[in-house]
Amino acid sequence: MEGDNSPNLQLQQLPLATAAVSVQPHTESFSYKENLIGALLAIFGHLVISIALNLQKYSHIRLAGSKDPRAYFKTKTWWCGLFLLVLGELGVFSSYAFAPLSLIVPLSAVSVIASAIIGIIFIKEKWKPKDFLRRYVLSFVGCGLAIIGTYLLITFGPNSHEKMTGENITRHLVSWPFLLYMLVEIIIFCLLLYFYKEKNANYIVVILLLVALLGSMTVVTVKAVAGMIVVSIQGNLQLDYPIFYIMLVCMIATAIFQATFLAQASQLYDSSQIASIGYILSTTAAITAGATFYLDFTGEDVLHICMFALGCLIAFLGVFLITRNRKKSVPFEPYISMDAMPGMQNMHDKGIAVQPDLKTSFSYGALENNDNMPEIYTPATLPIVQEQHGSKGVSAPPYRVLEHSKKE
């Protein structure tokens, strides 16, 4: 009898074991505390990172004219910025171990808000009060919207929690929703990479979509690594699972490739466009990955999901308005044009320019093919004409100015 009942007992215990590793939304009040701890750590981390980057930028600006390219290593400001940068990254990294992924990722808008406020406080130019408000009205509105969106994200964020053990992460990794998501993401990534490398589609959306797809895998692996480290610190060792090292290698690899594409985008486009478009695309991709891998929104009601989506949209709009107000960089002119100097006329011969002016594409010291330039910008030529002897004592000038034509 006992042998006959033992299989039944084992079958009855399987649903209980499965429920032990399942996501448990809204079951304990402590989960709200974990959300709050994770959100505060993320806000603190992004705020410190913004201050650190501005300190290092200030150090580089002060030493811009120095002959030593590494003079900033000797300044306390730069090292203080580096220390704060590491501290902020540790705060953001640890926040993934407490709160759901879909809640932590949109909070990177705090870094944009802090950078805008620091830029307004430490601005060098002097403005009248009316001009100052008119100039920075978009920044104020954007900061307000981003703060409102952040509040909605924290209030109505997903409240699903589970321990980041090796068994749970492995179970999520082989689940069919995530496998389907990975298949779609790999196909989209390969297509974008083909158009970017082979077809020279250097559009900002294409580059930042590549960054967003890589970033979604980065945050998934970051949460797994951070969660397993916290569980190990609490006494349940998880570092002996192979999945930990697989996630660690994927985290480092995707972060490196993500930084590579971001560096290429920064060489082609303005930093404000990269900040706004990159934040929107990366946040959307990361929330989708978190909802698919960690099932962040399992058990959430429709009201919480709608309010969370509204908070994301408001934060997107706020970041867009903040970055929209930044000044665009003016390209440096490698030479001084003649018409740019007051009181100085251009050198012309019957309307034909002899020296390149501001409106042309010439530049001193550059070897450029100017066959396609209009004739009005083509320099005059001075061909040699032989003297005609014996013509009634009147000699022709040895040189004659002729207009250069493409037939010659």
C-alpha positions as CSV (number, residue, x, y, z in Angstrom):
1,M,0.0,0.0,0.0
2,E,2.7,2.4,0.8
3,G,4.5,1.5,-2.5
4,D,1.3,2.2,-4.4
5,N,0.6,5.5,-2.7
6,S,4.1,6.9,-3.1
7,P,3.8,7.7,-6.8
8,N,0.6,9.6,-6.1
9,L,2.3,11.5,-3.3
10,Q,5.1,12.5,-5.7
11,L,2.7,13.6,-8.4
12,Q,0.8,15.7,-5.9
13,Q,4.1,17.4,-4.8
14,L,5.0,18.5,-8.3
15,P,2.6,21.4,-8.6
16,L,3.7,22.6,-5.2
17,A,7.4,22.6,-6.3
18,T,6.4,24.4,-9.5
19,A,4.5,27.0,-7.6
20,A,7.5,27.6,-5.4
21,V,9.6,28.9,-8.3
22,S,6.8,30.8,-10.0
23,V,6.4,34.5,-10.0
24,Q,4.4,35.7,-7.0
25,P,2.8,39.1,-7.6
26,H,1.1,41.1,-4.8
27,T,1.4,38.3,-2.3
28,E,3.6,40.0,0.3
29,S,3.9,43.6,1.4
30,F,7.7,43.1,1.5
31,S,7.7,43.1,-2.3
32,Y,6.6,46.7,-2.3
33,K,9.6,47.5,-0.1
34,E,11.9,45.7,-2.6
35,N,10.4,47.8,-5.4
36,L,11.1,50.9,-3.4
37,I,14.7,49.8,-2.5
38,G,15.4,49.0,-6.1
39,A,13.9,52.3,-7.4
40,L,15.9,54.4,-4.9
41,L,19.1,52.6,-5.7
42,A,18.5,53.2,-9.5
43,I,17.7,56.9,-8.9
44,F,20.7,57.3,-6.7
45,G,23.0,55.5,-9.2
46,H,21.8,57.6,-12.2
47,L,22.1,60.8,-10.3
48,V,25.6,60.1,-9.2
49,I,26.6,59.0,-12.7
50,S,25.3,62.3,-14.1
51,I,27.3,64.3,-11.6
52,A,30.4,62.1,-12.2
53,L,30.3,62.6,-16.0
54,N,29.9,66.4,-15.6
55,L,32.9,66.5,-13.3
56,Q,35.0,64.7,-15.7
57,K,33.8,66.9,-18.6
58,Y,34.6,69.9,-16.5
59,S,38.2,68.6,-15.9
60,H,38.7,68.0,-19.7
61,I,37.4,71.5,-20.5
62,R,39.8,73.1,-18.1
63,L,42.8,71.3,-19.6
64,A,41.8,71.7,-23.2
65,G,44.8,73.8,-24.0
66,S,47.3,71.7,-22.2
67,K,50.2,70.1,-24.2
68,D,50.0,66.9,-22.2
69,P,47.0,64.9,-23.5
70,R,46.8,63.0,-20.1
71,A,47.1,66.0,-17.8
72,Y,43.6,65.3,-16.4
73,F,45.0,62.2,-14.7
74,K,46.8,64.6,-12.3
75,T,43.6,66.5,-11.3
76,K,41.5,65.6,-8.2
77,T,38.3,66.5,-10.1
78,W,38.8,63.8,-12.7
79,W,39.5,61.1,-10.1
80,C,36.6,62.3,-8.0
81,G,34.4,61.9,-11.1
82,L,35.8,58.4,-11.7
83,F,35.0,57.3,-8.1
84,L,31.5,58.7,-8.3
85,L,31.0,56.9,-11.7
86,V,32.0,53.6,-10.2
87,L,29.7,54.2,-7.2
88,G,26.8,55.1,-9.4
89,E,27.3,52.0,-11.6
90,L,27.3,49.8,-8.6
91,G,24.1,51.4,-7.4
92,V,22.3,50.8,-10.7
93,F,23.8,47.2,-10.9
94,S,22.5,46.3,-7.4
95,S,19.1,47.8,-8.1
96,Y,18.3,45.1,-10.6
97,A,18.5,42.5,-7.8
98,F,15.6,44.0,-5.9
99,A,13.1,45.5,-8.4
100,P,11.7,44.1,-11.6
101,L,13.5,44.8,-14.8
102,S,10.7,46.8,-16.4
103,L,10.7,49.2,-13.4
104,I,14.5,49.9,-13.3
105,V,15.2,50.5,-17.0
106,P,12.9,53.6,-17.5
107,L,14.4,55.3,-14.4
108,S,17.5,56.2,-16.5
109,A,15.6,59.3,-17.3
110,V,16.9,60.6,-14.0
111,S,20.3,61.0,-15.6
112,V,18.9,63.2,-18.3
113,I,17.0,65.3,-15.8
114,A,20.1,65.7,-13.6
115,S,22.3,66.7,-16.6
116,A,19.8,69.3,-17.7
117,I,19.6,70.8,-14.2
118,I,23.4,70.9,-13.8
119,G,23.8,72.5,-17.3
120,I,21.3,75.3,-16.3
121,I,22.9,75.9,-12.9
122,F,26.5,76.1,-14.2
123,I,25.8,77.9,-17.5
124,K,28.5,80.4,-18.4
125,E,26.4,82.8,-20.5
126,K,24.5,85.7,-19.0
127,W,20.8,86.0,-19.9
128,K,18.1,88.4,-19.0
129,P,15.3,86.8,-17.0
130,K,12.9,86.9,-20.0
131,D,15.4,85.5,-22.4
132,F,16.4,82.9,-19.9
133,L,12.9,81.6,-19.4
134,R,12.2,81.7,-23.2
135,R,15.5,79.9,-23.9
136,Y,15.0,77.1,-21.3
137,V,11.2,76.8,-21.2
138,L,11.4,73.4,-23.0
139,S,13.9,72.2,-20.4
140,F,11.7,73.1,-17.5
141,V,8.7,71.5,-19.1
142,G,10.7,68.4,-20.0
143,C,12.0,68.1,-16.5
144,G,8.5,68.4,-15.0
145,L,7.1,65.8,-17.4
146,A,10.0,63.4,-16.8
147,I,9.5,63.7,-13.0
148,I,5.8,63.0,-13.3
149,G,6.5,60.0,-15.5
150,T,9.1,58.7,-13.0
151,Y,6.5,59.0,-10.2
152,L,4.0,57.0,-12.2
153,L,6.6,54.3,-13.1
154,I,7.4,53.8,-9.4
155,T,3.8,53.9,-8.2
156,F,2.3,51.6,-10.9
157,G,5.4,49.5,-11.7
158,P,5.2,45.7,-11.9
159,N,5.3,44.0,-8.5
160,S,6.4,40.5,-9.4
161,H,9.4,39.0,-7.5
162,E,11.2,35.7,-7.5
163,K,14.6,34.6,-6.2
164,M,17.2,34.7,-8.9
165,T,18.4,31.1,-8.4
166,G,20.1,29.0,-11.1
167,E,17.0,26.8,-11.5
168,N,14.6,29.7,-12.1
169,I,16.9,31.5,-14.6
170,T,17.4,28.2,-16.5
171,R,13.7,27.6,-16.6
172,H,13.1,31.2,-18.0
173,L,15.9,30.7,-20.5
174,V,14.3,27.6,-22.1
175,S,10.7,28.9,-22.0
176,W,9.0,29.1,-25.3
177,P,8.0,32.9,-25.0
178,F,11.6,33.8,-24.6
179,L,12.9,31.5,-27.3
180,L,10.4,33.0,-29.7
181,Y,11.4,36.5,-28.6
182,M,15.1,35.6,-29.1
183,L,14.4,34.2,-32.6
184,V,12.6,37.4,-33.7
185,E,15.3,39.6,-32.2
186,I,18.1,37.7,-33.9
187,I,16.3,38.0,-37.3
188,I,15.8,41.7,-36.8
189,F,19.3,42.3,-35.6
190,C,20.8,40.4,-38.6
191,L,18.7,42.4,-41.1
192,L,19.7,45.7,-39.5
193,L,23.3,44.7,-39.4
194,Y,23.2,43.7,-43.1
195,F,21.7,47.1,-44.1
196,Y,24.1,49.0,-41.9
197,K,27.3,47.2,-43.0
198,E,26.6,46.2,-46.6
199,K,24.1,48.9,-47.8
200,N,25.7,51.8,-45.8
201,A,22.4,52.6,-44.1
202,N,23.9,54.9,-41.5
203,Y,20.6,56.2,-40.2
204,I,20.4,57.0,-36.5
205,V,17.3,54.8,-36.1
206,V,19.2,51.8,-37.5
207,I,22.2,52.3,-35.3
208,L,20.2,52.9,-32.2
209,L,18.0,49.9,-32.9
210,L,21.1,47.8,-32.9
211,V,22.1,49.3,-29.6
212,A,18.6,48.8,-28.2
213,L,18.5,45.1,-29.1
214,L,21.9,44.5,-27.6
215,G,20.9,46.5,-24.6
216,S,17.8,44.4,-23.9
217,M,20.0,41.3,-23.6
218,T,22.5,43.3,-21.4
219,V,19.8,44.2,-18.9
220,V,18.4,40.7,-18.8
221,T,21.8,39.2,-18.0
222,V,22.6,42.0,-15.6
223,K,19.5,41.2,-13.5
224,A,20.4,37.5,-13.5
225,V,24.0,38.1,-12.4
226,A,23.1,40.7,-9.8
227,G,20.2,38.6,-8.4
228,M,22.4,35.4,-8.2
229,I,25.1,37.4,-6.3
230,V,22.6,38.8,-3.8
231,V,21.1,35.3,-3.2
232,S,24.7,34.0,-2.7
233,I,25.4,36.7,-0.2
234,Q,22.2,35.8,1.7
235,G,23.5,32.2,2.2
236,N,22.3,30.2,-0.8
237,L,25.3,29.9,-3.0
238,Q,24.5,30.2,-6.7
239,L,28.0,30.8,-8.2
240,D,28.6,27.1,-8.8
241,Y,25.8,27.0,-11.5
242,P,27.1,27.2,-15.1
243,I,24.2,29.6,-16.0
244,F,25.8,32.3,-13.9
245,Y,29.0,32.3,-16.0
246,I,27.0,32.1,-19.2
247,M,25.0,35.2,-18.2
248,L,28.2,36.9,-17.1
249,V,29.9,36.4,-20.5
250,C,26.8,37.5,-22.4
251,M,26.6,40.6,-20.2
252,I,30.2,41.6,-21.0
253,A,30.0,40.8,-24.7
254,T,26.7,42.6,-25.3
255,A,27.9,45.7,-23.3
256,I,31.1,45.9,-25.4
257,F,29.3,45.7,-28.8
258,Q,26.7,48.1,-27.5
259,A,29.4,50.7,-26.6
260,T,30.9,50.1,-30.1
261,F,27.7,51.0,-31.9
262,L,27.2,54.0,-29.6
263,A,30.7,55.3,-30.4
264,Q,29.9,55.0,-34.1
265,A,26.6,56.9,-33.7
266,S,28.3,59.7,-31.7
267,Q,30.6,60.3,-34.7
268,L,27.7,60.8,-37.1
269,Y,25.0,62.4,-35.1
270,D,24.4,64.9,-32.3
271,S,24.5,63.7,-28.7
272,S,21.0,65.2,-28.0
273,Q,19.5,63.1,-30.7
274,I,21.3,60.0,-29.5
275,A,20.1,60.6,-25.9
276,S,16.4,61.0,-26.8
277,I,16.0,58.4,-29.5
278,G,18.3,56.0,-27.7
279,Y,16.4,56.3,-24.5
280,I,13.0,55.6,-26.1
281,L,14.2,52.6,-28.2
282,S,16.3,51.1,-25.5
283,T,13.6,51.4,-22.8
284,T,11.0,49.9,-25.1
285,A,13.2,46.9,-26.0
286,A,14.3,46.3,-22.4
287,I,10.7,46.4,-21.1
288,T,9.7,43.9,-23.8
289,A,12.6,41.6,-22.9
290,G,11.8,41.8,-19.2
291,A,8.1,41.0,-19.7
292,T,9.1,38.0,-21.9
293,F,12.0,36.6,-19.9
294,Y,11.1,37.4,-16.3
295,L,7.3,37.7,-16.8
296,D,7.2,41.1,-15.0
297,F,3.6,41.8,-15.8
298,T,2.1,38.4,-14.8
299,G,-0.8,38.9,-12.5
300,E,-1.0,42.7,-13.0
301,D,-4.4,44.2,-13.6
302,V,-5.2,46.4,-16.6
303,L,-5.2,49.6,-14.6
304,H,-1.6,49.2,-13.4
305,I,-0.4,48.2,-16.8
306,C,-2.1,51.3,-18.5
307,M,-0.8,53.7,-15.9
308,F,2.7,52.2,-16.2
309,A,2.5,52.7,-20.0
310,L,1.3,56.3,-19.5
311,G,4.2,56.9,-17.2
312,C,6.6,55.6,-19.9
313,L,5.0,57.9,-22.5
314,I,5.3,60.9,-20.3
315,A,8.9,60.2,-19.5
316,F,9.6,59.7,-23.2
317,L,8.1,63.1,-23.9
318,G,10.0,64.8,-21.1
319,V,13.4,63.4,-22.3
320,F,12.6,64.5,-25.8
321,L,11.8,68.0,-24.8
322,I,15.0,68.2,-22.6
323,T,17.3,67.1,-25.4
324,R,15.4,69.1,-28.0
325,N,16.5,72.3,-26.3
326,R,20.3,71.6,-26.4
327,K,22.4,73.7,-28.7
328,K,23.8,72.1,-31.9
329,S,27.5,72.1,-32.3
330,V,28.9,74.5,-35.0
331,P,31.5,72.9,-37.2
332,F,35.0,74.4,-37.0
333,E,36.2,76.3,-40.1
334,P,39.8,75.4,-40.9
335,Y,40.5,78.7,-42.6
336,I,39.5,82.4,-42.5
337,S,37.4,83.3,-45.5
338,M,37.9,86.7,-47.1
339,D,34.2,87.6,-47.0
340,A,34.1,86.8,-43.3
341,M,36.4,89.7,-42.5
342,P,34.7,93.0,-42.2
343,G,35.8,95.7,-44.6
344,M,37.6,93.2,-46.9
345,Q,36.4,92.5,-50.4
346,N,36.8,89.2,-52.2
347,M,39.3,88.9,-55.0
348,H,37.3,88.6,-58.2
349,D,38.1,89.0,-61.9
350,K,34.9,89.8,-63.8
351,G,32.8,87.8,-61.5
352,I,35.1,84.8,-61.5
353,A,36.4,83.9,-58.1
354,V,40.2,83.6,-57.8
355,Q,40.2,82.6,-54.1
356,P,37.6,80.3,-52.4
357,D,35.1,82.1,-50.3
358,L,32.6,81.1,-47.6
359,K,30.0,79.7,-49.9
360,T,32.2,77.1,-51.7
361,S,33.3,73.7,-50.5
362,F,37.0,74.5,-50.9
363,S,39.4,74.2,-48.0
364,Y,43.1,75.1,-47.8
365,G,45.4,72.2,-47.9
366,A,42.8,69.7,-49.1
367,L,43.0,67.7,-52.3
368,E,39.4,67.7,-53.6
369,N,38.0,66.9,-57.0
370,N,36.1,70.0,-58.1
371,D,35.1,68.9,-61.6
372,N,31.4,69.1,-60.7
373,M,31.6,72.7,-59.3
374,P,29.8,75.4,-61.3
375,E,31.9,77.5,-63.6
376,I,31.4,80.6,-61.5
377,Y,33.5,79.1,-58.8
378,T,36.3,77.8,-61.1
379,P,39.6,79.8,-60.8
380,A,40.9,81.7,-63.8
381,T,43.8,80.5,-65.8
382,L,46.7,82.4,-67.3
383,P,47.8,80.7,-70.5
384,I,51.0,82.0,-72.2
385,V,50.5,83.7,-75.6
386,Q,53.5,84.1,-77.9
387,E,54.4,87.6,-79.0
388,Q,53.6,88.6,-82.6
389,H,56.7,90.3,-84.1
390,G,56.6,92.7,-87.0
391,S,53.1,94.0,-86.5
392,K,53.4,97.8,-87.0
393,G,55.3,98.3,-83.8
394,V,52.4,97.3,-81.6
395,S,53.2,94.3,-79.4
396,A,50.5,92.2,-77.9
397,P,50.6,91.6,-74.1
398,P,52.5,88.5,-73.2
399,Y,49.7,87.2,-71.1
400,R,46.0,87.2,-71.5
401,V,43.3,86.3,-69.0
402,L,41.0,83.6,-70.4
403,E,38.0,81.9,-68.8
404,H,38.6,78.3,-68.1
405,S,36.1,76.0,-69.7
406,K,35.5,72.3,-69.1
407,K,36.3,71.5,-72.8
408,E,39.9,72.5,-72.2
